[in-house]
Amino acid sequence: MKNIASYGSWKSPISAGKVASGTIGLSEISLSGENVYWLETRPTEEGRTVLVKLNSGGEKADVTSEDFNVRSRVHEYGGAPYLVVDDRVYFTNYEDQRVYRLASNGEPRPITSDRNRRFADLAFEKRTGRIWAVCEDHSSRGRPENYLLSISDSGRGSGKVVASGYDFYSSPRFNPAGSEVAWLSWNHPNMPWDGTYLHVGELDEKGRLLDSKVVAGSDSESVVQPKWSPEGVLYFISDRTGWWNIYRFRGGEIDQVTDERAEFSEPQWQFGISSYDFIDRKKLAASYTKEGRWFLLEVDTSNKDIGEYRIPYTTISSVRADGNYVWFIGGAADRPPAVRRYSRETGDVDTFRSSSEMGVSESFLSSPEALDFVSSDGQKVHGFYYSPRNRDFEGPASDKPPLIVISHGGPTSATSDSFSPKIQYWTSRGFAVLDVNYRGSTGFGREYREELEGRWGELDVQDCSRGALYLSEEGRVDASKLIIRGASAGGYTTLAALAFGDVFDAGASYFGVSNPASLAKETHKFESRYLDGLIGPYPEEKELYERRSPIRHVEGISCPVIFFQGTKDRVVPPDQAEKMYESLKARGIATAYLPFEGERHGFKQEKNIRRSLEAELFFYSRVFGFELGEEFDPVEIHNLD
């Protein structure tokens, strides 16, 4: 028989410590010969990212030692920080942002020297053995300069600029013969999901770029992931039809390979995304997302026939193919993301590294329910709903659970139904959770993504608020205990929902934006014009920014709010949270603020992930008056009677 206890007070084996230490980040698979590589971000090692190798015998080993953190800071979000060429590894080290060369049985040695330059998206130019990379140059005052740089493997010289003039670059890719190179560029105010240009250039025998031309893309067409097939045909993904589909450029013409009302890519927030790869000369493996779930399929490039793989995973990333096998990072509602290998011959899937090893019984886990609801203006919105679940507890028959609405970051991002230890942390304690793909989210076509243009702080707020009201009207949650929480841009949606509405009864902001105008003036180059599309150009639309700024309308917040912030955050500087917190405290609103020393944008250290989860639960327990099922270090909450 289950124990009867207040929602939120249930004891759970999914501790904050397990969530923090039992979960690692997995990303960026690459194949080289018989070896497989990937990156692991480990909270137990202070958030260090490690390059791992799996050899043909099934043995795993760290490639990089504890002295190195394989992570780039280009665009602040980084990505593609390593490259494997035969028995050599090149990688960007986080602390100094220099590129290092590591040969087998050797020690890493730097091949760049200027610490004012950052590197990402490394590519090997085989005619001369030089490394091409995206370079973000911070040598001058003001905004950094971005360009493509060719670097000597020996480390001699400062490198040669091979392409410049655009605000941003990504994805240098060489054809198999080494005679051509493709890359992407774009300019402010565009983000890479707004509009990019695909360039193709010819190389001479000494690897020098002779000339180049734009073959696809525009200011209103997003091209991503250029790749050369084994026979030297250039493939890419474009949203020219309103959906990211696969195309190829050959004989001077563009040919569409897939034609689905689905997205074959995610937005390029980071370098190195890979949602498709070539199996052989005639086939490729590709992943796509539809209605919030991912699928994996095979495309015959000769006749464009498609066959879907029957696998039990609904989130798929980092697709790499090699003959009979397709590698990917895949997860599902009941399976944490993991490095997996699909056999085209047998249909079997082998797992080599899981992101979570918490060892918790399924009887404590909540299954996501795909939920569509109508927002306040009649438009359909998507999300995933999780009901409370714990084999040992149930709530009083007269009560309903409190609801946590999650507003994801980006806002040009998306949530999925993949296993999330953080969500299970809440549901196993008696909270219901609604994870919302509000308008502006990717994965539902360009039109859905662009609905947020000029409406950030309005439509996202409407959609999250309406989702909470929908569930309370359905009698599934307690209408007096509605919570909204979010990180980064999701933190802005959280604060805007509290400042401009009265639906929610508490909120939690993780490094959230409270003043969009300050963000437009102070944030890093990559996102410095992002708000042109989401709100409007600044300072031309200064009045609109004032109307959308939670810090300017703090008088509208009447419920308790807790803030979490990294002290070294360059994307959303700490003063955004500090000013909001001080203003609420001065007005007599219950509030708390937890700064985390040394953290940047997104917490990576185990102790800080654990502390923030425990502090947030403690905060809700005091706000809503329920007893905790465990003891935590208290949080100083101001103005709480």
C-alpha positions, -999 to 999 in steps of 0.1 A, spaced: 0 0 0 13 34 -9 19 61 17 -4 92 15 17 124 15 14 159 2 25 164 -33 61 177 -34 70 160 -1 76 125 -15 109 107 -7 126 98 -40 157 78 -48 164 103 -76 185 127 -55 199 159 -67 233 143 -62 224 114 -85 211 138 -111 244 158 -110 269 131 -107 251 103 -125 246 123 -157 272 132 -183 269 151 -215 275 131 -247 282 147 -281 300 148 -314 307 112 -325 334 108 -352 348 78 -370 384 72 -380 394 39 -394 383 12 -369 381 37 -340 351 57 -328 354 90 -308 330 111 -289 330 139 -262 320 134 -226 312 164 -204 316 152 -168 301 172 -139 322 152 -114 354 166 -130 342 202 -126 324 201 -160 355 191 -180 349 178 -215 370 147 -224 377 131 -258 371 94 -256 381 66 -280 365 32 -286 388 8 -305 379 -21 -326 383 -44 -296 356 -26 -277 380 -9 -253 373 27 -242 399 51 -231 403 88 -225 423 104 -252 429 137 -234 443 139 -199 430 157 -169 451 187 -178 429 194 -208 393 204 -214 382 199 -250 359 227 -256 358 258 -278 345 292 -269 338 304 -305 303 320 -304 306 312 -266 286 280 -273 315 263 -291 312 229 -307 334 209 -331 365 214 -309 384 183 -322 394 166 -354 409 131 -359 432 125 -389 446 89 -390 466 85 -358 466 122 -349 441 143 -329 437 180 -330 417 198 -303 409 231 -288 417 235 -251 392 255 -231 415 273 -208 438 289 -234 417 283 -266 448 271 -284 447 242 -309 468 212 -298 482 183 -318 483 149 -302 499 120 -319 496 84 -307 517 77 -277 527 114 -275 520 145 -255 498 173 -268 517 202 -282 502 236 -292 501 245 -329 486 280 -323 501 306 -299 478 337 -299 455 334 -268 433 362 -282 421 338 -309 396 311 -305 392 281 -328 364 257 -338 351 235 -366 385 221 -376 390 205 -410 420 187 -426 433 200 -460 452 169 -472 472 184 -501 494 204 -476 485 188 -443 472 221 -429 443 226 -406 414 249 -416 394 263 -387 368 289 -379 387 316 -360 372 342 -337 398 369 -333 396 390 -301 429 409 -307 412 442 -314 390 463 -292 353 460 -298 336 431 -315 358 402 -325 364 394 -361 355 360 -376 372 343 -405 385 310 -419 421 304 -410 446 278 -424 470 266 -397 503 248 -401 505 214 -385 540 223 -373 528 253 -354 550 277 -374 535 310 -383 503 327 -372 481 311 -399 468 323 -432 433 339 -436 416 320 -464 381 336 -462 369 368 -446 345 396 -450 313 380 -435 303 384 -399 304 346 -393 317 314 -408 312 277 -402 316 242 -417 347 242 -438 345 209 -457 369 194 -483 359 171 -511 376 136 -512 401 147 -539 411 178 -519 404 200 -549 374 218 -536 362 232 -503 327 243 -491 318 265 -462 290 286 -448 288 323 -440 262 347 -428 259 383 -417 242 403 -389 214 406 -381 208 370 -392 213 340 -370 223 308 -389 187 295 -388 175 327 -405 198 328 -436 232 316 -446 253 313 -478 269 281 -491 302 288 -508 323 264 -529 359 272 -537 386 256 -559 420 247 -545 453 245 -564 479 218 -559 494 237 -529 460 240 -512 455 276 -520 420 289 -525 418 301 -561 383 314 -563 349 307 -548 312 313 -555 279 311 -536 259 281 -548 229 281 -523 214 301 -495 203 337 -490 193 361 -462 160 342 -460 172 306 -466 190 287 -439 216 262 -453 233 240 -428 256 209 -427 274 209 -461 290 175 -467 308 158 -497 297 124 -507 323 96 -513 320 104 -550 326 141 -545 290 155 -547 282 183 -523 251 177 -501 236 202 -477 204 209 -458 181 238 -466 148 251 -454 139 268 -488 105 249 -487 98 258 -451 113 226 -438 150 216 -434 154 189 -461 184 174 -478 197 187 -512 227 182 -534 247 204 -558 261 187 -589 267 198 -624 259 234 -615 223 225 -604 206 219 -571 186 187 -567 162 180 -538 169 146 -522 142 145 -495 109 162 -495 92 158 -461 72 180 -438 98 174 -412 131 189 -401 164 171 -410 184 194 -389 184 213 -356 194 250 -354 231 256 -355 236 269 -320 269 250 -319 294 239 -345 296 202 -355 260 191 -356 255 160 -378 221 147 -386 231 127 -417 261 109 -431 271 87 -460 268 49 -457 285 43 -491 285 58 -526 247 53 -530 232 55 -496 230 79 -466 216 77 -431 197 106 -418 177 117 -388 147 140 -388 122 154 -363 85 156 -365 60 166 -339 87 167 -313 102 132 -319 132 121 -339 134 92 -364 163 76 -383 161 65 -419 181 55 -449 180 73 -483 190 57 -516 206 87 -533 203 72 -568 165 70 -567 156 89 -535 138 59 -520 135 61 -482 134 33 -457 130 39 -420 150 21 -393 128 4 -366 145 16 -335 130 26 -301 146 60 -298 129 94 -301 159 117 -298 187 112 -322 219 133 -328 254 131 -340 247 106 -369 278 89 -384 278 61 -408 304 35 -420 293 7 -442 271 -17 -423 269 4 -391 252 37 -383 264 54 -351 243 80 -332 235 94 -298 200 82 -291 175 83 -262 138 79 -255 114 85 -226 126 54 -208 162 53 -222 188 80 -214 208 94 -244 237 71 -252 263 64 -278 247 36 -299 254 16 -330 227 3 -354 234 -27 -376 219 -24 -410 223 -61 -415 206 -74 -383 186 -43 -371 202 -47 -337 214 -17 -316 244 -19 -294 250 7 -266 285 18 -257 282 47 -233 251 60 -215 246 95 -203 230 84 -171 237 55 -147 213 63 -119 200 28 -115 165 37 -105 135 14 -109 110 23 -136 83 24 -109 97 59 -100 97 72 -135 70 93 -152 63 87 -189 58 118 -212 25 124 -228 26 143 -261 2 172 -255 -13 197 -280 -34 225 -267 -49 257 -281 -32 289 -270 -51 321 -261 -52 333 -297 -65 300 -311 -31 286 -324 -21 250 -317 9 246 -294 29 215 -285 44 201 -254 51 170 -232 32 164 -200 46 143 -171 23 133 -142 37 126 -107 49 91 -102 65 73 -72 58 37 -64 58 44 -26 36 75 -25 4 91 -37 -12 124 -29 -43 130 -8 -75 122 -27 -87 158 -22 -55 174 -36 -40 179 -70 -3 182 -77 16 214 -82 26 220 -118 60 231 -131 59 246 -166 93 245 -183 101 272 -208 131 260 -228 160 281 -238 169 295 -272 142 305 -277 150 290 -311 155 256 -296 131 227 -287 124 202 -260 119 165 -265 105 135 -248 139 120 -241 147 107 -206 155 137 -184 168 130 -149 160 166 -139 123 162 -149 122 129 -130 136 146 -100 105 167 -98 78 141 -108 91 115 -84 85 140 -56 49 147 -65 52 175 -91 35 175 -124 56 189 -153 47 205 -186 76 210 -210 64 234 -237 75 238 -273 60 272 -276 58 291 -309 93 299 -320 106 264 -313 123 245 -340 112 211 -353 78 222 -365 89 240 -397 101 275 -405 66 291 -402 62 279 -366 97 290 -358 91 325 -373 59 331 -355 79 345 -326 95 372 -348 88 405 -331 67 387 -305 92 374 -280 79 380 -245 43 377 -259 36 345 -277 60 324 -256 44 338 -225 9 332 -239 17 296 -248 33 287 -215 5 304 -195 -22 288 -216 -7 253 -211 -8 258 -173 -44 270 -174 -54 241 -198 -41 215 -173 -57 232 -143 -91 235 -162 -88 198 -170 -85 191 -133 -51 175 -136 -31 200 -115 -36 224 -86 -47 258 -100 -32 275 -69 3 260 -73 14 268 -108 52 273 -112 72 284 -142 109 279 -146 134 284 -174 171 290 -182 186 317 -204 159 327 -229 136 304 -210 144 325 -180 133 355 -199 100 338 -207 97 329 -170 102 365 -158 80 380 -185 52 356 -176 55 367 -140 58 405 -148 31 406 -175 6 381 -163 -9 366 -131 -12 329 -140 17 316 -120 23 314 -83 61 310 -82 90 311 -106 126 301 -110 150 318 -133 183 302 -143 206 329 -158 176 344 -173 173 377 -193 156 404 -173 165 433 -195 165 426 -233 180 461 -240 210 453 -218 214 420 -236 213 437 -270 240 461 -259 263 438 -238 261 402 -250 286 385 -272 289 390 -309 270 358 -320 238 369 -303 243 406 -304 217 411 -332 195 381 -323 169 403 -307 165 423 -340 143 395 -351 127 386 -317 118 421 -307 132 447 -331 164 466 -339 180 484 -310 180 514 -302 154 522 -329 128 501 -310 140 512 -276 104 519 -264 94 484 -274 123 469 -255 112 489 -224 77 475 -227 91 439 -230 116 442 -202 106 424 -169 131 446 -149 111 477 -161 79 461 -150 89 445 -117 58 460 -101 38 434 -120 55 405 -102 35 396 -71 47 360 -65 79 345 -51 109 341 -75 143 324 -71 173 333 -92 204 312 -101 234 327 -119 269 319 -130 294 346 -120 313 343 -153 284 342 -177 292 362 -208 259 354 -226 236 368 -199 258 388 -175 251 384 -138 238 419 -133 206 409 -151 197 385 -122 212 408 -95 191 438 -104 159 418 -107 166 402 -73 174 434 -56 143 451 -70 120 423 -58 136 423 -24 131 460 -21 94 457 -30 88 431 -3 83 401 -27 96 368 -15 128 361 -34 162 343 -32 194 346 -52 222 320 -56 253 330 -75 277 302 -85 313 312 -86 332 303 -118 302 290 -137 295 304 -172 263 301 -192 248 267 -181 260 250 -150 285 222 -156 299 215 -121 284 187 -101 282 206 -68 264 235 -85 239 213 -103 231 196 -71 229 227 -50 206 245 -75 181 216 -76 180 212 -39 177 250 -34 148 252 -59 129 224 -41 136 240 -7 122 273 -21 90 257 -33 85 238 0 86 271 19 64 290 -6 37 263 -8 40 250 28 48 213 24 74 193 43 105 180 26 111 143 24 148 150 29 171 175 45 188 202 25 210 232 33 185 260 38 182 289 14 179 325 25 145 337 13 137 373 18 102 386 26 87 352 31 62 354 60 
